[in-house]
C-alpha cells in the first residue's frame, strides 16, 4: 500500500510563508486592533485641533499699583488707560532703568523680557523711558515687539 507523501515530507514554509499563514488565521483580530489604534489617533488629533491655544502674554497682577481704580482715574483726567498700564509695567521692570532696552551696538530696541534683550550684556544696555524716545535715536522695533507687548499696549 502506498502512503500519502504529504505526511512523510511536510513542506517547509519560509519565514514569510509562516507570517502569511499567521496573518490569515488572525485576520479579524488584526483588523480590530488596527481599528482601535486608528480611532485613538483620530480622537487625539481632533482633541488637539480643537483645544484652545495658550495665551501668549498672560495677565499678571502684582499688587495694587495695576488696579482698575488707577485706570479709571487716569481716563477721567484725560490720560489714556494705556499710559497707566505702561507706568505700572515700567515699575515692575525697573523704574530706574526704563521701559525699552537696546544695545549700544545695535539699531534695534526690545522689551526687557524679550529673548534677544536678555542676551544684551549689562555694560552695553541702553534704556529708554518710551518707544518714541528709542525711535528718536534712529532705532527700530525688534521682530517680536508687538507679539511680546504687554496687554493693553498702544503705541
Secondary structure, 3 states (H helix, E strand, C coil): CCCCHHHHCCCCCCHHHHHHHHHHHCHHHHHHHHHHHHHHHHHHHHHHHHCCCCCCCCCCCCCHHHCHHHHHHHHHHCCCHHHHHHHHHHHHHHCCCCCEEEECCCCEEEECCCHHHHCCCHHHEEEECCHHHHHHCCCEECCCHHHHCCCCCCC
